[in-house]
């Protein structure tokens, strides 16, 4: 009886740990272009704003406007929310997306930025994240797998 209880307890712990670690791994090893429509007149044409390269707990961001290049951060994926965290010795930035399955053939997800936060310790120093954060779009994005 005790052996059966211990076996069930061990099995439960293994299942819980497997479920809790699998959330971020859904994106691990994948690379996406985050894009917006070029214009309402041309709905099939998109412009890439940034590329996101995911691995385990980390994400590398490259923005097209060169405000951020090869910047490594962390991410959390819970349900349909993707939160990206960036931090250096002087500033921190966080962007939260809500992801939906895209109805477009070329796109994996449609996304909206639902929250963003930028903090800087010493405003006299040059900011690496400010331009990137200021250029975040306020409309629907398409996330295309590369």
N, C-alpha and C positions, 0 to 999 in steps of 0.2 A: 504494500500500500504506500509506504514512504517512497519507494523507488519510483512508483508511478507518479506520485505528486511531484517529486524532484524532476522527473523527465518532463512533465507538463509545464512546470515552472521554467525550466531551461528553454524549452521550445517557445514559450510565450516571450521570454526575454529576447531570444534570437529573432523572432518575428517582429517584435517592436523595434529592435535596433535596425533591422533591414528596412522597415518601412520609413523610419525617421531619416535614414541616410540616403534614401533613393530620391528625395525630392530635387536636390540640386543636380543629381546625375542625369536627369532628363535632358539637360542641355550640354553636359560634359562632352567634349570632343567635337562640338558643332560650332560652325561659324555662320554668322548672319549679317546681312546688310540691313540697316534700318533706313527706310526710304520714305519719301513723300511724293505725291503726284506732282508732275511738272506744272501742269495747268489744268483748269477745268475743261479747256478745249481739247486736250489730249489725255483722256483718262487712262490710257494704256502705257503711258510713259512715266517712269519714276526717276527721281534723283536720290542717290545715296547720301545720307547725312553722316553716317558712321558705320563702322564695322565692329562687331562684337565677337570675340573668339573666347569660347568657354572651355574651361578645364577644371575638373573637380570642384573646388570652392572658389576658383579665381576666374576673372574675366579680363581680357586685354581689349582696350578701346582705342580705336584709331578714327578720328573725325576727319571728314573730307576737307574742312576749312582749316586744317592744321592747328586748331586750338588745342588738341590733345593728340599725341602720337605715342603709340606703344605704352600707354598708361595702364598699369596693372591695378586692379581693384578686386573686390569680392562681390559675390552676389548671393541672393537668397531667392528661391523659387518656391512659393507656397500657393497651392491651388492655382489661381489665374493671376497672381501678383508676382512680378519680378522687380526686385529692389537691387540696385547697383550702388555700391559704396566705393568712394574714392577718398584717399587721405594721404597727405604728405605732412611735413613738419610744420607748415604754416596754415594749411586750410583743409577743409573737408567738404565733400559734396555727396549728395544722395539723390537718386532719381528712382521714382516708383512708377512702374508701368502696370497697366491692367491688360492682360493678353486675352484675345478671343481668337477662335479658329477663323481663319480668313475665308471669305467666299470667293476670293480671286485665285485663279489657277497658278499664278506665278508666286504667290505668297503663302508662307507657312502660317503666320499670325497677322492679325490686325491688332494694333495696340494704341493706347492713349496714355499720356503721361498724366497721372492723377495727383502726383505730389513731387516736389523737388525742394531741396534744402541746400544752401551754400553758406559756409561760415569761414571767415578768415580771421586769423589771430592778429597779424600785423599788417594793416592796410598799406603801410609804406613799402612793403616788399611786393615784388612782381607776382601776380596771381597766375597760376597755371590753369585754374578751373573756371575763372570768372567768365571769360569769353564763351567757353563751351556751354556753361549753364545759361547764359543770356540768350544764346542762339537755339535753345531747345524749342521745338515747335509746339503750338497749343492745339493742334488738330490731329486727326487720325494718321497713324504711321502704318506702313506695311513692313513686315519683317520677313525678308527673303533669305532662305538658306542658300549658302554658297556651295 
